[in-house]
């Protein structure tokens, strides 16, 4: 008997397809993003789940070109610091394109709100659940963008203190991500880091356990 709450097959297939074809994009065209599409992406982000319904996300749209360029300087500084920290993989890392900050039609900084300490529900022993909630908002936006045919790249290579100062954020607020959003010529056929042989996706059966950390896998890989 079919579950009465199940969406039609075509809708279910679309959900799994957008998950499979979502990509962390680095190459963009400069064409502007339709304001109605951008509004839908922000709507999707704002309808993410949040622990204790705290809704800790804040979105800062960067429309000033000069500000975007100063942000790029911060990212480039941390890119070089990251490369040095990678040791023998420094040269491989420096060959990767890690952001599209100067190219994408839209740039949005996603941040944690100030005053989060007042939210105890679901966070008394796991205070980092505010960050988990923001990650859910970003994922919602990412999947919506892919469904709209819009590329999105999550940039985390920056010093949060420097970016907080640059954006004049209040005490207690913290930037989590710089999102580059825009039109692309094509979506990567596989994650870019797989294409460049930086890493591979782990088999599902190696990350799913049952009844304990090293119990038998709960999901067969066959």
C-alpha positions as CSV (number, residue, x, y, z in Angstrom):
1,X,0.0,0.0,0.0
2,X,1.4,3.4,-1.1
3,X,2.2,5.9,1.6
4,X,-0.4,8.7,1.3
5,X,2.2,11.3,2.4
6,X,4.6,10.4,-0.4
7,X,5.2,12.9,-3.1
8,X,4.6,11.8,-6.7
9,X,7.4,9.8,-8.3
10,X,8.6,12.6,-10.5
11,X,8.9,14.9,-7.5
12,X,10.8,12.3,-5.5
13,X,13.1,11.6,-8.5
14,X,13.8,15.3,-8.7
15,X,14.8,15.5,-5.1
16,X,17.4,12.7,-5.4
17,X,18.6,14.1,-8.7
18,X,19.3,17.6,-7.4
19,X,21.2,16.0,-4.4
20,X,23.3,13.9,-6.8
21,X,24.0,16.8,-9.2
22,X,24.7,19.6,-6.6
23,X,28.2,20.9,-7.1
24,X,30.5,23.3,-5.2
25,X,31.0,25.7,-8.1
26,X,34.1,27.9,-8.7
27,X,33.7,29.0,-12.3
28,X,31.0,31.6,-13.0
29,X,29.7,34.0,-15.6
30,X,29.3,37.6,-14.5
31,X,25.6,37.8,-15.6
32,X,23.3,39.1,-12.9
33,X,21.0,36.7,-11.0
34,X,17.3,37.4,-11.5
35,X,16.1,39.1,-8.2
36,X,13.1,36.7,-8.1
37,X,15.4,33.7,-8.2
38,X,17.7,35.2,-5.5
39,X,14.6,35.8,-3.3
40,X,13.6,32.2,-3.8
41,X,17.0,31.0,-2.8
42,X,16.9,33.1,0.4
43,X,13.4,31.8,1.1
44,X,14.7,28.2,0.9
45,X,17.6,29.0,3.2
46,X,15.3,30.7,5.7
47,X,13.0,27.6,5.8
48,X,15.7,25.3,7.0
49,X,15.3,23.5,10.2
50,X,17.0,25.0,13.3
51,X,17.6,23.6,16.8
52,X,15.1,25.1,19.2
53,X,13.7,27.1,16.3
54,X,16.4,29.7,17.0
55,X,16.9,30.6,13.3
56,X,20.6,31.7,13.9
57,X,21.3,32.5,10.3
58,X,21.9,36.0,9.0
59,X,22.6,36.9,5.3
60,X,24.6,39.8,4.1
61,X,24.3,40.6,0.4
62,X,27.5,42.2,-0.9
63,X,26.6,44.6,-3.7
64,X,29.5,47.0,-3.3
65,X,32.3,46.0,-5.8
66,X,35.0,47.6,-3.6
67,X,33.9,45.6,-0.6
68,X,33.9,42.4,-2.7
69,X,37.5,43.1,-3.8
70,X,38.6,43.7,-0.1
71,X,36.9,40.4,0.8
72,X,38.9,38.7,-2.1
73,X,42.1,40.0,-0.5
74,X,41.2,38.3,2.7
75,X,40.4,35.1,0.9
76,X,43.7,35.2,-1.0
77,X,45.7,35.8,2.1
78,X,44.1,32.7,3.8
79,X,44.5,30.7,0.6
80,X,48.3,31.1,0.8
81,X,48.3,30.4,4.5
82,X,46.3,27.2,3.9
83,X,48.7,26.2,1.1
84,X,51.7,26.5,3.4
85,X,49.9,24.5,6.1
86,X,49.3,21.6,3.7
87,X,53.0,20.9,3.4
88,X,53.7,18.5,0.5
89,X,50.4,19.3,-1.1
90,X,51.0,23.0,-1.2
91,X,51.6,23.2,-5.0
92,X,48.6,21.0,-5.7
93,X,46.4,23.2,-3.7
94,X,47.7,26.4,-5.3
95,X,46.7,25.0,-8.7
96,X,43.1,24.6,-7.6
97,X,40.5,27.4,-8.2
98,X,39.0,27.7,-4.7
99,X,36.6,30.6,-5.2
100,X,34.7,32.8,-7.7
101,X,34.4,35.9,-5.6
102,X,35.2,38.4,-8.3
103,X,33.3,36.5,-11.0
104,X,29.9,35.5,-9.6
105,X,26.8,37.6,-10.1
106,X,26.0,37.5,-6.4
107,X,28.0,37.2,-3.2
108,X,26.3,36.5,0.1
109,X,28.0,36.2,3.5
110,X,26.2,33.8,5.8
111,X,26.7,34.4,9.5
112,X,25.7,33.3,12.9
113,X,23.6,35.9,14.7
114,X,24.7,37.6,17.9
115,X,22.9,36.8,21.2
116,X,22.9,33.1,20.6
117,X,23.7,32.3,24.2
118,X,20.1,32.9,25.2
119,X,19.0,29.9,23.1
120,X,19.4,26.9,25.4
121,X,16.8,24.6,23.9
122,X,18.7,21.8,22.2
123,X,22.1,23.5,22.9
124,X,22.8,23.0,26.6
125,X,25.2,20.2,26.0
126,X,25.7,20.8,22.2
127,X,26.1,24.5,21.8
128,X,27.5,24.0,18.3
129,X,24.0,23.2,17.1
130,X,23.6,26.8,16.0
131,X,26.3,26.2,13.5
132,X,24.6,23.0,12.4
133,X,21.4,24.9,11.8
134,X,23.2,27.5,9.6
135,X,24.7,24.6,7.6
136,X,21.2,23.3,7.0
137,X,20.2,26.8,5.7
138,X,23.2,26.8,3.3
139,X,22.4,23.3,2.1
140,X,18.8,24.3,1.4
141,X,20.0,27.3,-0.7
142,X,22.5,25.1,-2.5
143,X,19.9,22.5,-3.6
144,X,17.4,25.2,-4.6
145,X,20.1,26.9,-6.6
146,X,21.0,23.7,-8.5
147,X,17.3,23.2,-9.2
148,X,17.1,26.7,-10.6
149,X,20.2,26.0,-12.8
150,X,22.3,28.5,-10.7
151,X,25.8,27.7,-9.5
152,X,26.8,28.1,-5.8
153,X,30.2,27.9,-4.2
154,X,30.8,27.8,-0.5
155,X,34.0,29.7,0.4
156,X,35.4,29.0,3.9
157,X,39.0,30.2,3.3
158,X,39.1,33.4,5.3
159,X,39.9,34.6,8.7
160,X,36.6,35.1,10.5
161,X,37.9,37.9,12.7
162,X,39.1,39.9,9.7
163,X,35.8,39.4,7.9
164,X,33.8,40.3,11.0
165,X,35.7,43.6,11.2
166,X,35.4,44.3,7.5
167,X,31.6,43.8,7.6
168,X,31.1,45.7,10.9
169,X,29.4,42.8,12.5
170,X,28.2,43.1,16.1
171,X,30.0,41.4,19.0
172,X,29.1,37.7,19.2
173,X,28.2,37.4,15.5
174,X,30.4,35.3,13.4
175,X,30.7,34.7,9.6
176,X,30.4,31.1,8.5
177,X,30.5,31.2,4.7
178,X,31.0,33.4,1.7
179,X,28.6,32.1,-1.0
180,X,29.4,32.8,-4.6
181,X,26.2,32.5,-6.6
182,X,25.7,32.9,-10.3
183,X,25.2,31.5,-13.8
184,X,27.7,28.9,-15.1
185,X,28.5,27.6,-18.5
186,X,28.2,24.0,-17.2
187,X,28.1,22.1,-13.9
188,X,31.0,19.9,-13.2
189,X,30.3,16.2,-14.0
190,X,31.8,15.2,-10.7
191,X,32.8,17.2,-7.6
192,X,35.8,19.4,-8.6
193,X,38.1,17.9,-6.0
194,X,37.4,14.4,-7.5
195,X,38.1,15.7,-11.0
196,X,41.5,17.0,-9.7
197,X,42.2,13.8,-7.8
198,X,42.3,15.7,-4.5
199,X,40.0,13.2,-2.8
200,X,37.3,10.6,-3.6
201,X,33.9,10.0,-2.1
202,X,34.0,7.3,0.6
203,X,31.9,4.2,0.0
204,X,28.6,4.5,1.9
205,X,29.1,1.2,3.6
206,X,32.3,2.5,5.3
207,X,30.5,5.3,7.1
208,X,27.2,3.6,8.2
209,X,27.4,1.5,11.4
210,X,24.8,-0.4,13.4
211,X,24.4,-0.6,17.2
212,X,27.8,0.9,17.8
213,X,30.8,2.6,16.2
214,X,32.2,-0.5,14.6
215,X,29.1,-2.7,14.3
216,X,28.3,-4.2,10.9
217,X,27.2,-1.7,8.3
218,X,23.5,-0.9,8.4
219,X,23.3,-0.3,4.7
220,X,24.6,-2.7,2.1
221,X,26.9,-1.4,-0.5
222,X,25.6,-3.9,-3.1
